[in-house]
Amino acid sequence: MTSAAFVATKTPSVAIVRVSCPTCHKEIPGDYLVCPFCGSVTQ
Ligand SMILES: [Zn+2]
């Protein structure tokens, strides 16, 4: 039995969280403290 193959095909849970800038409403990565588009602080 090769049941290990099913475990290997599992998708990694490294999804990047995206947030919307409160000023320009562009989608930016969640780990960005400052919006790269308008320079507004997002947190
Ligand atoms: Zn912005």
mmCIF file of the protein (N, C-alpha, C, O) and its ligand, coordinates in Angstrom:
data_MODEL
# 
_entry.id   MODEL 
# 
loop_
_entity.id 
_entity.type 
_entity.pdbx_number_of_molecules 
1 polymer     1 
2 non-polymer 1 
# 
_entity_poly.entity_id                      1 
_entity_poly.type                           'polypeptide(L)' 
_entity_poly.nstd_linkage                   no 
_entity_poly.nstd_monomer                   no 
_entity_poly.pdbx_seq_one_letter_code       MTSAAFVATKTPSVAIVRVSCPTCHKEIPGDYLVCPFCGSVTQ 
_entity_poly.pdbx_seq_one_letter_code_can   MTSAAFVATKTPSVAIVRVSCPTCHKEIPGDYLVCPFCGSVTQ 
_entity_poly.pdbx_strand_id                 A 
# 
loop_
_entity_poly_seq.entity_id 
_entity_poly_seq.num 
_entity_poly_seq.mon_id 
_entity_poly_seq.hetero 
1 1  MET n 
1 2  THR n 
1 3  SER n 
1 4  ALA n 
1 5  ALA n 
1 6  PHE n 
1 7  VAL n 
1 8  ALA n 
1 9  THR n 
1 10 LYS n 
1 11 THR n 
1 12 PRO n 
1 13 SER n 
1 14 VAL n 
1 15 ALA n 
1 16 ILE n 
1 17 VAL n 
1 18 ARG n 
1 19 VAL n 
1 20 SER n 
1 21 CYS n 
1 22 PRO n 
1 23 THR n 
1 24 CYS n 
1 25 HIS n 
1 26 LYS n 
1 27 GLU n 
1 28 ILE n 
1 29 PRO n 
1 30 GLY n 
1 31 ASP n 
1 32 TYR n 
1 33 LEU n 
1 34 VAL n 
1 35 CYS n 
1 36 PRO n 
1 37 PHE n 
1 38 CYS n 
1 39 GLY n 
1 40 SER n 
1 41 VAL n 
1 42 THR n 
1 43 GLN n 
# 
loop_
_struct_asym.id 
_struct_asym.entity_id 
A 1 
B 2 
# 
loop_
_chem_comp.id 
_chem_comp.type 
_chem_comp.mon_nstd_flag 
ALA 'L-peptide linking' y 
ARG 'L-peptide linking' y 
ASP 'L-peptide linking' y 
CYS 'L-peptide linking' y 
GLN 'L-peptide linking' y 
GLU 'L-peptide linking' y 
GLY 'peptide linking'   y 
HIS 'L-peptide linking' y 
ILE 'L-peptide linking' y 
LEU 'L-peptide linking' y 
LYS 'L-peptide linking' y 
MET 'L-peptide linking' y 
PHE 'L-peptide linking' y 
PRO 'L-peptide linking' y 
SER 'L-peptide linking' y 
THR 'L-peptide linking' y 
TYR 'L-peptide linking' y 
VAL 'L-peptide linking' y 
ZN  non-polymer         . 
# 
_pdbx_entity_nonpoly.entity_id   2 
_pdbx_entity_nonpoly.name        ? 
_pdbx_entity_nonpoly.comp_id     ZN 
# 
_pdbx_nonpoly_scheme.asym_id         B 
_pdbx_nonpoly_scheme.entity_id       2 
_pdbx_nonpoly_scheme.mon_id          ZN 
_pdbx_nonpoly_scheme.ndb_seq_num     1 
_pdbx_nonpoly_scheme.pdb_seq_num     101 
_pdbx_nonpoly_scheme.auth_seq_num    101 
_pdbx_nonpoly_scheme.pdb_mon_id      ZN 
_pdbx_nonpoly_scheme.auth_mon_id     ZN 
_pdbx_nonpoly_scheme.pdb_strand_id   A 
_pdbx_nonpoly_scheme.pdb_ins_code    . 
# 
loop_
_atom_site.group_PDB 
_atom_site.id 
_atom_site.type_symbol 
_atom_site.label_atom_id 
_atom_site.label_alt_id 
_atom_site.label_comp_id 
_atom_site.label_asym_id 
_atom_site.label_entity_id 
_atom_site.label_seq_id 
_atom_site.pdbx_PDB_ins_code 
_atom_site.Cartn_x 
_atom_site.Cartn_y 
_atom_site.Cartn_z 
_atom_site.occupancy 
_atom_site.B_iso_or_equiv 
_atom_site.pdbx_formal_charge 
_atom_site.auth_seq_id 
_atom_site.auth_comp_id 
_atom_site.auth_asym_id 
_atom_site.auth_atom_id 
_atom_site.pdbx_PDB_model_num 
ATOM   1   N  N  . MET A 1 1  ? 0.830  -1.209 0.000  1.00 0.00 ? 1   MET A N  1 
ATOM   2   C  CA . MET A 1 1  ? 0.000  0.000  0.000  1.00 0.00 ? 1   MET A CA 1 
ATOM   3   C  C  . MET A 1 1  ? 0.867  1.263  0.000  1.00 0.00 ? 1   MET A C  1 
ATOM   4   O  O  . MET A 1 1  ? 1.794  1.398  0.799  1.00 0.00 ? 1   MET A O  1 
ATOM   5   N  N  . THR A 1 2  ? 0.550  2.168  -0.898 1.00 0.00 ? 2   THR A N  1 
ATOM   6   C  CA . THR A 1 2  ? 1.315  3.411  -0.961 1.00 0.00 ? 2   THR A CA 1 
ATOM   7   C  C  . THR A 1 2  ? 0.416  4.591  -0.565 1.00 0.00 ? 2   THR A C  1 
ATOM   8   O  O  . THR A 1 2  ? 0.124  5.467  -1.380 1.00 0.00 ? 2   THR A O  1 
ATOM   9   N  N  . SER A 1 3  ? -0.002 4.591  0.663  1.00 0.00 ? 3   SER A N  1 
ATOM   10  C  CA . SER A 1 3  ? -0.915 5.629  1.146  1.00 0.00 ? 3   SER A CA 1 
ATOM   11  C  C  . SER A 1 3  ? -0.213 6.966  1.353  1.00 0.00 ? 3   SER A C  1 
ATOM   12  O  O  . SER A 1 3  ? -0.876 7.986  1.537  1.00 0.00 ? 3   SER A O  1 
ATOM   13  N  N  . ALA A 1 4  ? 1.127  6.976  1.325  1.00 0.00 ? 4   ALA A N  1 
ATOM   14  C  CA . ALA A 1 4  ? 1.881  8.211  1.539  1.00 0.00 ? 4   ALA A CA 1 
ATOM   15  C  C  . ALA A 1 4  ? 1.717  9.179  0.367  1.00 0.00 ? 4   ALA A C  1 
ATOM   16  O  O  . ALA A 1 4  ? 1.917  10.384 0.525  1.00 0.00 ? 4   ALA A O  1 
ATOM   17  N  N  . ALA A 1 5  ? 1.348  8.649  -0.824 1.00 0.00 ? 5   ALA A N  1 
ATOM   18  C  CA . ALA A 1 5  ? 1.190  9.488  -2.000 1.00 0.00 ? 5   ALA A CA 1 
ATOM   19  C  C  . ALA A 1 5  ? 0.043  10.474 -1.844 1.00 0.00 ? 5   ALA A C  1 
ATOM   20  O  O  . ALA A 1 5  ? 0.082  11.579 -2.386 1.00 0.00 ? 5   ALA A O  1 
ATOM   21  N  N  . PHE A 1 6  ? -0.962 10.073 -1.113 1.00 0.00 ? 6   PHE A N  1 
ATOM   22  C  CA . PHE A 1 6  ? -2.111 10.957 -0.907 1.00 0.00 ? 6   PHE A CA 1 
ATOM   23  C  C  . PHE A 1 6  ? -1.751 12.137 -0.001 1.00 0.00 ? 6   PHE A C  1 
ATOM   24  O  O  . PHE A 1 6  ? -2.276 13.240 -0.154 1.00 0.00 ? 6   PHE A O  1 
ATOM   25  N  N  . VAL A 1 7  ? -0.866 11.884 0.922  1.00 0.00 ? 7   VAL A N  1 
ATOM   26  C  CA . VAL A 1 7  ? -0.438 12.940 1.840  1.00 0.00 ? 7   VAL A CA 1 
ATOM   27  C  C  . VAL A 1 7  ? 0.449  13.956 1.116  1.00 0.00 ? 7   VAL A C  1 
ATOM   28  O  O  . VAL A 1 7  ? 0.409  15.152 1.405  1.00 0.00 ? 7   VAL A O  1 
ATOM   29  N  N  . ALA A 1 8  ? 1.267  13.446 0.152  1.00 0.00 ? 8   ALA A N  1 
ATOM   30  C  CA . ALA A 1 8  ? 2.213  14.306 -0.548 1.00 0.00 ? 8   ALA A CA 1 
ATOM   31  C  C  . ALA A 1 8  ? 1.510  15.284 -1.489 1.00 0.00 ? 8   ALA A C  1 
ATOM   32  O  O  . ALA A 1 8  ? 2.038  16.353 -1.795 1.00 0.00 ? 8   ALA A O  1 
ATOM   33  N  N  . THR A 1 9  ? 0.307  14.905 -1.946 1.00 0.00 ? 9   THR A N  1 
ATOM   34  C  CA . THR A 1 9  ? -0.399 15.754 -2.901 1.00 0.00 ? 9   THR A CA 1 
ATOM   35  C  C  . THR A 1 9  ? -1.241 16.832 -2.219 1.00 0.00 ? 9   THR A C  1 
ATOM   36  O  O  . THR A 1 9  ? -1.943 17.599 -2.878 1.00 0.00 ? 9   THR A O  1 
ATOM   37  N  N  . LYS A 1 10 ? -1.161 16.875 -0.918 1.00 0.00 ? 10  LYS A N  1 
ATOM   38  C  CA . LYS A 1 10 ? -1.930 17.879 -0.178 1.00 0.00 ? 10  LYS A CA 1 
ATOM   39  C  C  . LYS A 1 10 ? -1.363 19.273 -0.443 1.00 0.00 ? 10  LYS A C  1 
ATOM   40  O  O  . LYS A 1 10 ? -0.147 19.464 -0.439 1.00 0.00 ? 10  LYS A O  1 
ATOM   41  N  N  . THR A 1 11 ? -2.234 20.230 -0.671 1.00 0.00 ? 11  THR A N  1 
ATOM   42  C  CA . THR A 1 11 ? -1.795 21.581 -0.986 1.00 0.00 ? 11  THR A CA 1 
ATOM   43  C  C  . THR A 1 11 ? -1.227 22.278 0.253  1.00 0.00 ? 11  THR A C  1 
ATOM   44  O  O  . THR A 1 11 ? -1.797 22.183 1.340  1.00 0.00 ? 11  THR A O  1 
ATOM   45  N  N  . PRO A 1 12 ? -0.124 22.967 0.086  1.00 0.00 ? 12  PRO A N  1 
ATOM   46  C  CA . PRO A 1 12 ? 0.481  23.666 1.219  1.00 0.00 ? 12  PRO A CA 1 
ATOM   47  C  C  . PRO A 1 12 ? -0.363 24.852 1.678  1.00 0.00 ? 12  PRO A C  1 
ATOM   48  O  O  . PRO A 1 12 ? -0.976 25.549 0.869  1.00 0.00 ? 12  PRO A O  1 
ATOM   49  N  N  . SER A 1 13 ? -0.381 25.061 2.971  1.00 0.00 ? 13  SER A N  1 
ATOM   50  C  CA . SER A 1 13 ? -1.209 26.129 3.533  1.00 0.00 ? 13  SER A CA 1 
ATOM   51  C  C  . SER A 1 13 ? -0.380 27.400 3.739  1.00 0.00 ? 13  SER A C  1 
ATOM   52  O  O  . SER A 1 13 ? -0.230 27.896 4.855  1.00 0.00 ? 13  SER A O  1 
ATOM   53  N  N  . VAL A 1 14 ? 0.152  27.907 2.620  1.00 0.00 ? 14  VAL A N  1 
ATOM   54  C  CA . VAL A 1 14 ? 0.960  29.121 2.697  1.00 0.00 ? 14  VAL A CA 1 
ATOM   55  C  C  . VAL A 1 14 ? 0.274  30.236 1.910  1.00 0.00 ? 14  VAL A C  1 
ATOM   56  O  O  . VAL A 1 14 ? 0.928  31.037 1.242  1.00 0.00 ? 14  VAL A O  1 
ATOM   57  N  N  . ALA A 1 15 ? -1.041 30.270 1.999  1.00 0.00 ? 15  ALA A N  1 
ATOM   58  C  CA . ALA A 1 15 ? -1.818 31.268 1.263  1.00 0.00 ? 15  ALA A CA 1 
ATOM   59  C  C  . ALA A 1 15 ? -1.487 32.675 1.755  1.00 0.00 ? 15  ALA A C  1 
ATOM   60  O  O  . ALA A 1 15 ? -1.453 32.943 2.956  1.00 0.00 ? 15  ALA A O  1 
ATOM   61  N  N  . ILE A 1 16 ? -1.242 33.572 0.785  1.00 0.00 ? 16  ILE A N  1 
ATOM   62  C  CA . ILE A 1 16 ? -0.910 34.949 1.124  1.00 0.00 ? 16  ILE A CA 1 
ATOM   63  C  C  . ILE A 1 16 ? -2.190 35.739 1.381  1.00 0.00 ? 16  ILE A C  1 
ATOM   64  O  O  . ILE A 1 16 ? -3.077 35.804 0.530  1.00 0.00 ? 16  ILE A O  1 
ATOM   65  N  N  . VAL A 1 17 ? -2.267 36.327 2.547  1.00 0.00 ? 17  VAL A N  1 
ATOM   66  C  CA . VAL A 1 17 ? -3.440 37.121 2.893  1.00 0.00 ? 17  VAL A CA 1 
ATOM   67  C  C  . VAL A 1 17 ? -3.358 38.482 2.201  1.00 0.00 ? 17  VAL A C  1 
ATOM   68  O  O  . VAL A 1 17 ? -2.356 39.189 2.313  1.00 0.00 ? 17  VAL A O  1 
ATOM   69  N  N  . ARG A 1 18 ? -4.416 38.833 1.493  1.00 0.00 ? 18  ARG A N  1 
ATOM   70  C  CA . ARG A 1 18 ? -4.446 40.118 0.806  1.00 0.00 ? 18  ARG A CA 1 
ATOM   71  C  C  . ARG A 1 18 ? -5.485 41.029 1.435  1.00 0.00 ? 18  ARG A C  1 
ATOM   72  O  O  . ARG A 1 18 ? -6.567 40.592 1.825  1.00 0.00 ? 18  ARG A O  1 
ATOM   73  N  N  . VAL A 1 19 ? -5.138 42.282 1.523  1.00 0.00 ? 19  VAL A N  1 
ATOM   74  C  CA . VAL A 1 19 ? -6.064 43.259 2.083  1.00 0.00 ? 19  VAL A CA 1 
ATOM   75  C  C  . VAL A 1 19 ? -6.239 44.397 1.084  1.00 0.00 ? 19  VAL A C  1 
ATOM   76  O  O  . VAL A 1 19 ? -5.428 44.563 0.173  1.00 0.00 ? 19  VAL A O  1 
ATOM   77  N  N  . SER A 1 20 ? -7.284 45.165 1.259  1.00 0.00 ? 20  SER A N  1 
ATOM   78  C  CA . SER A 1 20 ? -7.515 46.312 0.394  1.00 0.00 ? 20  SER A CA 1 
ATOM   79  C  C  . SER A 1 20 ? -7.071 47.577 1.103  1.00 0.00 ? 20  SER A C  1 
ATOM   80  O  O  . SER A 1 20 ? -7.345 47.771 2.287  1.00 0.00 ? 20  SER A O  1 
ATOM   81  N  N  . CYS A 1 21 ? -6.381 48.437 0.363  1.00 0.00 ? 21  CYS A N  1 
ATOM   82  C  CA . CYS A 1 21 ? -5.938 49.702 0.926  1.00 0.00 ? 21  CYS A CA 1 
ATOM   83  C  C  . CYS A 1 21 ? -7.151 50.575 1.251  1.00 0.00 ? 21  CYS A C  1 
ATOM   84  O  O  . CYS A 1 21 ? -8.029 50.740 0.404  1.00 0.00 ? 21  CYS A O  1 
ATOM   85  N  N  . PRO A 1 22 ? -7.218 51.136 2.459  1.00 0.00 ? 22  PRO A N  1 
ATOM   86  C  CA . PRO A 1 22 ? -8.363 51.968 2.836  1.00 0.00 ? 22  PRO A CA 1 
ATOM   87  C  C  . PRO A 1 22 ? -8.426 53.290 2.079  1.00 0.00 ? 22  PRO A C  1 
ATOM   88  O  O  . PRO A 1 22 ? -9.458 53.962 2.075  1.00 0.00 ? 22  PRO A O  1 
ATOM   89  N  N  . THR A 1 23 ? -7.324 53.658 1.442  1.00 0.00 ? 23  THR A N  1 
ATOM   90  C  CA . THR A 1 23 ? -7.275 54.943 0.742  1.00 0.00 ? 23  THR A CA 1 
ATOM   91  C  C  . THR A 1 23 ? -7.532 54.788 -0.760 1.00 0.00 ? 23  THR A C  1 
ATOM   92  O  O  . THR A 1 23 ? -8.414 55.446 -1.312 1.00 0.00 ? 23  THR A O  1 
ATOM   93  N  N  . CYS A 1 24 ? -6.757 53.911 -1.422 1.00 0.00 ? 24  CYS A N  1 
ATOM   94  C  CA . CYS A 1 24 ? -6.891 53.766 -2.874 1.00 0.00 ? 24  CYS A CA 1 
ATOM   95  C  C  . CYS A 1 24 ? -7.612 52.487 -3.261 1.00 0.00 ? 24  CYS A C  1 
ATOM   96  O  O  . CYS A 1 24 ? -7.900 52.265 -4.437 1.00 0.00 ? 24  CYS A O  1 
ATOM   97  N  N  . HIS A 1 25 ? -7.909 51.635 -2.268 1.00 0.00 ? 25  HIS A N  1 
ATOM   98  C  CA . HIS A 1 25 ? -8.692 50.404 -2.463 1.00 0.00 ? 25  HIS A CA 1 
ATOM   99  C  C  . HIS A 1 25 ? -8.027 49.418 -3.410 1.00 0.00 ? 25  HIS A C  1 
ATOM   100 O  O  . HIS A 1 25 ? -8.703 48.582 -4.009 1.00 0.00 ? 25  HIS A O  1 
ATOM   101 N  N  . LYS A 1 26 ? -6.714 49.507 -3.549 1.00 0.00 ? 26  LYS A N  1 
ATOM   102 C  CA . LYS A 1 26 ? -6.000 48.504 -4.342 1.00 0.00 ? 26  LYS A CA 1 
ATOM   103 C  C  . LYS A 1 26 ? -5.673 47.309 -3.458 1.00 0.00 ? 26  LYS A C  1 
ATOM   104 O  O  . LYS A 1 26 ? -5.554 47.442 -2.240 1.00 0.00 ? 26  LYS A O  1 
ATOM   105 N  N  . GLU A 1 27 ? -5.527 46.127 -4.086 1.00 0.00 ? 27  GLU A N  1 
ATOM   106 C  CA . GLU A 1 27 ? -5.244 44.919 -3.340 1.00 0.00 ? 27  GLU A CA 1 
ATOM   107 C  C  . GLU A 1 27 ? -3.744 44.792 -3.109 1.00 0.00 ? 27  GLU A C  1 
ATOM   108 O  O  . GLU A 1 27 ? -2.959 44.774 -4.057 1.00 0.00 ? 27  GLU A O  1 
ATOM   109 N  N  . ILE A 1 28 ? -3.359 44.705 -1.849 1.00 0.00 ? 28  ILE A N  1 
ATOM   110 C  CA . ILE A 1 28 ? -1.951 44.600 -1.490 1.00 0.00 ? 28  ILE A CA 1 
ATOM   111 C  C  . ILE A 1 28 ? -1.764 43.438 -0.523 1.00 0.00 ? 28  ILE A C  1 
ATOM   112 O  O  . ILE A 1 28 ? -2.711 43.056 0.164  1.00 0.00 ? 28  ILE A O  1 
ATOM   113 N  N  . PRO A 1 29 ? -0.552 42.861 -0.455 1.00 0.00 ? 29  PRO A N  1 
ATOM   114 C  CA . PRO A 1 29 ? -0.283 41.778 0.494  1.00 0.00 ? 29  PRO A CA 1 
ATOM   115 C  C  . PRO A 1 29 ? -0.519 42.221 1.932  1.00 0.00 ? 29  PRO A C  1 
ATOM   116 O  O  . PRO A 1 29 ? -0.261 43.370 2.292  1.00 0.00 ? 29  PRO A O  1 
ATOM   117 N  N  . GLY A 1 30 ? -1.016 41.285 2.755  1.00 0.00 ? 30  GLY A N  1 
ATOM   118 C  CA . GLY A 1 30 ? -1.394 41.608 4.121  1.00 0.00 ? 30  GLY A CA 1 
ATOM   119 C  C  . GLY A 1 30 ? -0.236 41.996 5.015  1.00 0.00 ? 30  GLY A C  1 
ATOM   120 O  O  . GLY A 1 30 ? -0.435 42.631 6.050  1.00 0.00 ? 30  GLY A O  1 
ATOM   121 N  N  . ASP A 1 31 ? 1.001  41.614 4.617  1.00 0.00 ? 31  ASP A N  1 
ATOM   122 C  CA . ASP A 1 31 ? 2.147  41.928 5.462  1.00 0.00 ? 31  ASP A CA 1 
ATOM   123 C  C  . ASP A 1 31 ? 2.746  43.297 5.146  1.00 0.00 ? 31  ASP A C  1 
ATOM   124 O  O  . ASP A 1 31 ? 3.743  43.697 5.746  1.00 0.00 ? 31  ASP A O  1 
ATOM   125 N  N  . TYR A 1 32 ? 2.130  44.014 4.199  1.00 0.00 ? 32  TYR A N  1 
ATOM   126 C  CA . TYR A 1 32 ? 2.596  45.357 3.872  1.00 0.00 ? 32  TYR A CA 1 
ATOM   127 C  C  . TYR A 1 32 ? 2.031  46.349 4.872  1.00 0.00 ? 32  TYR A C  1 
ATOM   128 O  O  . TYR A 1 32 ? 0.815  46.432 5.044  1.00 0.00 ? 32  TYR A O  1 
ATOM   129 N  N  . LEU A 1 33 ? 2.888  47.090 5.522  1.00 0.00 ? 33  LEU A N  1 
ATOM   130 C  CA . LEU A 1 33 ? 2.434  48.082 6.498  1.00 0.00 ? 33  LEU A CA 1 
ATOM   131 C  C  . LEU A 1 33 ? 2.089  49.388 5.807  1.00 0.00 ? 33  LEU A C  1 
ATOM   132 O  O  . LEU A 1 33 ? 1.268  50.160 6.301  1.00 0.00 ? 33  LEU A O  1 
ATOM   133 N  N  . VAL A 1 34 ? 2.723  49.640 4.650  1.00 0.00 ? 34  VAL A N  1 
ATOM   134 C  CA . VAL A 1 34 ? 2.463  50.854 3.898  1.00 0.00 ? 34  VAL A CA 1 
ATOM   135 C  C  . VAL A 1 34 ? 2.071  50.478 2.470  1.00 0.00 ? 34  VAL A C  1 
ATOM   136 O  O  . VAL A 1 34 ? 2.729  49.642 1.850  1.00 0.00 ? 34  VAL A O  1 
ATOM   137 N  N  . CYS A 1 35 ? 1.029  51.073 1.951  1.00 0.00 ? 35  CYS A N  1 
ATOM   138 C  CA . CYS A 1 35 ? 0.576  50.785 0.597  1.00 0.00 ? 35  CYS A CA 1 
ATOM   139 C  C  . CYS A 1 35 ? 1.629  51.231 -0.416 1.00 0.00 ? 35  CYS A C  1 
ATOM   140 O  O  . CYS A 1 35 ? 2.057  52.385 -0.385 1.00 0.00 ? 35  CYS A O  1 
ATOM   141 N  N  . PRO A 1 36 ? 2.059  50.325 -1.326 1.00 0.00 ? 36  PRO A N  1 
ATOM   142 C  CA . PRO A 1 36 ? 3.073  50.666 -2.328 1.00 0.00 ? 36  PRO A CA 1 
ATOM   143 C  C  . PRO A 1 36 ? 2.533  51.561 -3.430 1.00 0.00 ? 36  PRO A C  1 
ATOM   144 O  O  . PRO A 1 36 ? 3.309  52.092 -4.225 1.00 0.00 ? 36  PRO A O  1 
ATOM   145 N  N  . PHE A 1 37 ? 1.228  51.739 -3.495 1.00 0.00 ? 37  PHE A N  1 
ATOM   146 C  CA . PHE A 1 37 ? 0.614  52.526 -4.558 1.00 0.00 ? 37  PHE A CA 1 
ATOM   147 C  C  . PHE A 1 37 ? 0.439  53.996 -4.150 1.00 0.00 ? 37  PHE A C  1 
ATOM   148 O  O  . PHE A 1 37 ? 0.772  54.903 -4.913 1.00 0.00 ? 37  PHE A O  1 
ATOM   149 N  N  . CYS A 1 38 ? -0.085 54.217 -2.941 1.00 0.00 ? 38  CYS A N  1 
ATOM   150 C  CA . CYS A 1 38 ? -0.364 55.601 -2.527 1.00 0.00 ? 38  CYS A CA 1 
ATOM   151 C  C  . CYS A 1 38 ? 0.438  56.003 -1.290 1.00 0.00 ? 38  CYS A C  1 
ATOM   152 O  O  . CYS A 1 38 ? 0.430  57.172 -0.904 1.00 0.00 ? 38  CYS A O  1 
ATOM   153 N  N  . GLY A 1 39 ? 1.135  55.042 -0.660 1.00 0.00 ? 39  GLY A N  1 
ATOM   154 C  CA . GLY A 1 39 ? 1.967  55.382 0.484  1.00 0.00 ? 39  GLY A CA 1 
ATOM   155 C  C  . GLY A 1 39 ? 1.205  55.524 1.787  1.00 0.00 ? 39  GLY A C  1 
ATOM   156 O  O  . GLY A 1 39 ? 1.763  55.985 2.782  1.00 0.00 ? 39  GLY A O  1 
ATOM   157 N  N  . SER A 1 40 ? -0.074 55.130 1.797  1.00 0.00 ? 40  SER A N  1 
ATOM   158 C  CA . SER A 1 40 ? -0.884 55.241 2.995  1.00 0.00 ? 40  SER A CA 1 
ATOM   159 C  C  . SER A 1 40 ? -0.594 54.079 3.945  1.00 0.00 ? 40  SER A C  1 
ATOM   160 O  O  . SER A 1 40 ? -0.385 52.950 3.501  1.00 0.00 ? 40  SER A O  1 
ATOM   161 N  N  . VAL A 1 41 ? -0.580 54.351 5.236  1.00 0.00 ? 41  VAL A N  1 
ATOM   162 C  CA . VAL A 1 41 ? -0.393 53.304 6.234  1.00 0.00 ? 41  VAL A CA 1 
ATOM   163 C  C  . VAL A 1 41 ? -1.664 52.463 6.326  1.00 0.00 ? 41  VAL A C  1 
ATOM   164 O  O  . VAL A 1 41 ? -2.755 52.992 6.534  1.00 0.00 ? 41  VAL A O  1 
ATOM   165 N  N  . THR A 1 42 ? -1.511 51.142 6.168  1.00 0.00 ? 42  THR A N  1 
ATOM   166 C  CA . THR A 1 42 ? -2.675 50.264 6.097  1.00 0.00 ? 42  THR A CA 1 
ATOM   167 C  C  . THR A 1 42 ? -3.068 49.680 7.441  1.00 0.00 ? 42  THR A C  1 
ATOM   168 O  O  . THR A 1 42 ? -4.154 49.116 7.574  1.00 0.00 ? 42  THR A O  1 
ATOM   169 N  N  . GLN A 1 43 ? -2.201 49.806 8.446  1.00 0.00 ? 43  GLN A N  1 
ATOM   170 C  CA . GLN A 1 43 ? -2.535 49.225 9.745  1.00 0.00 ? 43  GLN A CA 1 
ATOM   171 C  C  . GLN A 1 43 ? -2.310 50.215 10.871 1.00 0.00 ? 43  GLN A C  1 
ATOM   172 O  O  . GLN A 1 43 ? -2.542 49.889 12.035 1.00 0.00 ? 43  GLN A O  1 
HETATM 173 ZN ZN . ZN  B 2 .  ? -3.195 52.705 -1.303 1.00 0.00 2 101 ZN  A ZN 1 
# 
